[in-house]
Amino acid sequence: MAKPRKKASAKDLQPVESLAVDLSIPPWELAGMMRAAGWAEGKQVTADEFADALQRFRSRRVGGGKI
């Protein structure tokens, strides 16, 4: 069962591109993760949401589609 998410405040949100730079994620991996998650450029998420999406992307089946 998915854990309930608390409402994020505006100060907790960061652009995914900024979070990717902080974690040294290569551009190709960020592009794939964003496509799989259905995120557009400039999408703002919390660091936890980003980490969850990255983990799902890295552990998906090859050719598995959306995460």
N, C-alpha and C positions, 0 to 999 in steps of 0.2 A: 504494500500500500504506500502511496506517495505521502511524504510528510507535508503537513499544511505549511503554507508559506505566509509569513507575516507581511503586511503591507510595507513596502520600502519607502523611506522618506527620500525626498529629492537630493539630500546631501549624501545618501548612500549610493546613488546611481552614478555610473561612469560610462563613457562611451566604450563599446567593445574594443575598438581599435587601441584605446589607451591601456586597457587591461591586457591586451595581447602584447603590447610593447613591454609592459612591466614584467610579464612572464616569459619574454623572449620567444614568443610563438612565431614561427615563420609565416610569411604572408599566405603561402599556399594552404597551410593548415587552417589559418583563420578564415580564409575564403570558403573552404570546405565545411568548416564548422558552422559558419553563418548561414550557408545555403541549407545545410541539414536542419538547422534550428529554425529556419524561416525568418532570419533576422536580416534587416537591411542596413546599409551604411549609416553610422550615426546612432544606431540602437543603443539605448542606455540600460544597463542592468547592474545588479549588485555583483560584488566579487564572488559571492556564493553561487549565484545563478550562473555566472560565467564558468566557474569551476565545475559545476554540475554538467553544463552543456559540453564542456571540453572533455570531461571524463566519459560521457555518453558517446561523443564522437569518436574518441580514441578506442573505445571498446565495442563499437558496432561491427556487424558483419560486413565484409567487403561487398559493396553493391547493395547494402541494406536500406538505402534511401533515408527518409527522415528519421530523426532521433526523437 
